[in-house]
Amino acid sequence: MIIFTEDSMVALECEMCGASIRTGRFCKNCKDKLSSHFGSLYEDIPDEKKREFKENEKKMHFLQRGGK
């Protein structure tokens, strides 16, 4: 991870809005917007699917070989 100091002549740009940032890909405002957006997507999932997600996260998952 690259982190530039406050007094550095070099800075990064937020990938969404172009704001100057010291590290990462997004500025705080854009991170907050993304977080809020993704959180609202989860709220739109029916309760039955949410229960299914919770049940499945406790199980071990296996990849099938050979596309079967």
N, C-alpha and C positions, 0 to 999 in steps of 0.2 A: 504494500500500500504506500502510495506517495502522499506526503503531507507537506505543504509549503507553509512557511512561517508568515506571520502578519506583515513583516517588512520585506518579504520577498518580491523581487521584480517580476517573478513568474507566477502565474495563477492558472487555474483550470476554469472551464466554463460549464455551467449547468447544462446538461443535454436537453432540457426542456425549454428553459427560458433564456439561457445565455448569461445568467448572472455569474459574477466572479466567485469562485469557491476555492477553498484550500485543499480539499480532499474529496474523494468519492466521485459520483456521477451526477448527483442532483443537489440543489440548494435545499435548505430546510423547508422553505415554503412549498417547493415542488414535492419533496418527500411527504410532507403533511397531506397535500392534495392526493397523491397516489395512495397513501395509507387509507385515507377517508374513502376514496373511490373503491378500493379493493374490499374494505370492510363492508361497504354498502352492498357489494355484489354477494357477499356471504349471507347477508340478511335476506336477500331475495330467494335463497335456496329454501325449498319446503322443509319443514321440521323433520319429515320422514327421512329425507336425504341426509340431513345433519346428523341424525341418530346413526345412520348407516356409516357415515364418515368416522364417527367416534368409535363405533364398533370395529371397523376395519383398521384403525390406526394401532390397535392393540395386537393385531395378528401379524405373523411373519408372512412376507410376500416373496414369491419365487418367480423368476423369469423363465418362460418356457423356451427351450432350445429348439431350433429348426422350424420355428414359426407354427408349432402345433399347440 
